[in-house]
Amino acid sequence: MPQQIDVNQLSQAKANVALTQELLTQAIEKSTSDQALAQEAIKQATAEIAQAQTSVSQVQSALQTQQASPYESE
């Protein structure tokens, strides 16, 4: 049986990464004119990266579990 990948979690991770990219762009643009806004954007980007990493790790862990016990779902 083929391994099941949680596409929803991967889509969520992709959205987190896209938002991170926008936040970092904002931080770069505001780095000279508004340090507080740049710092907040970096803080939010850090949280988005952490969430993306969690989502990807959960998918990876699920795949490893499926590989370790390939006959459980049959």
Residue pairs with C-beta under 8 A, 6 or more apart in sequence:
1 70
1 73
1 74
3 63
3 66
3 67
4 62
4 66
5 59
5 63
6 58
6 59
6 62
9 55
9 56
9 58
9 59
10 55
10 56
10 59
12 51
12 52
12 55
13 51
13 52
13 53
13 55
13 56
13 59
14 52
16 48
16 49
16 51
16 52
16 55
17 48
17 49
17 52
19 45
19 48
20 45
20 48
20 49
20 52
23 41
23 42
23 44
23 45
23 48
24 41
24 42
24 45
26 37
26 38
26 41
27 38
27 39
27 41
27 42
27 45
28 38
30 37
30 38
30 41
31 38
66 73
